[in-house]
C-alpha cells in the first residue's frame, strides 16, 4: 500500500503572466477552472472569466477579488451555444482589448455503462466537452492569427489514453480534445499561436465528490503513486506554465498531470 504524500505548499506567484490578458471558460465554483483563474490573477494576468451559471460566476469573481485585489471581468456563456460563444469573444475583445491566452476548461462527465447510455447522454457529454472546444477555438483563433500571437490551453484527461468502466462517452470526448489540440496546433503554428493541453488524472473538488461514489473515488486514489488526488491548483500550475512564455517551444503537446502508476 502506498503511503499518502503530503500536499505541498501553495506556490508563490512568479509573475508568469504579468501583462497578459486571459479568458477562462467554466471558471465558476471550486474546480480546476476557478483555480486556473485564481492562479492566473496571482501571476499578474488581467482576466475575463466565463461560466453558464451566473450566480456562481459572480461569486467566483468576488472571491478572486478578495484574494488578489482585482476583480476579473465576467461573461455568462453556455459554450454549447454558438451565439453565446461569439458574444463571449466580442465581450473579451471589448473588455481586454486583445486576448493573449484562452483556457478552454469546459467539460462534462458522468458514469454510465455503454449498454445503458442514451443518445442524449452521449451527445451531451460530447457537445460540452469536445464540440464546445471547437466552437471556442474557431471563435478566438482569427483574432490571434491577426495578431500573430496567442496561446490556448485545453483541459483533456488521462482517460483520453486509459480505460475506465462507465466513462466511454467522457473518454471519447477527451481523446477528441487531445486530437483536436494536436491538429489545431499544427494549423496555428504558422501564425505564431501555440495550442497545448493538460491531461489530469484525479483532481479532487466538491463537484467531483458529489457525482462520484466514495468507493469509486477510493479506487481511483489507489492508482495514484502519491496516494492522494491532485489539488486543483496543482493542475492549474501546469496550465500557467503552458500559458506562459516558459513553454514557448511547446505546441500540440498533451501534458499529463498525474501520479498514476505506469
Secondary structure, 3 states (H helix, E strand, C coil): CCCCCCCCCCCCCCCCCCCCEEEECCCCCCCHHHHHHHHHHHCCCEEEEEECCHHHHHHHHHHHHHHHCCCCEEEECCCCCHHHHHHHHHHHHHHHCCCCEEEECCCCCCCCCHHHCCHHHHHHHHHHHHHHHHHHHHHHHHHHHHHCCEEEEEECCHHHCCCCCCCHHHHHHHHHHHHHHHHHHHHHHCCCEEEEEEEECCEECHHHHHHCCHHHHHHHHHCECCCCCEEHHHHHHHHHHHHCHHHCCCCCCEEEECCECC
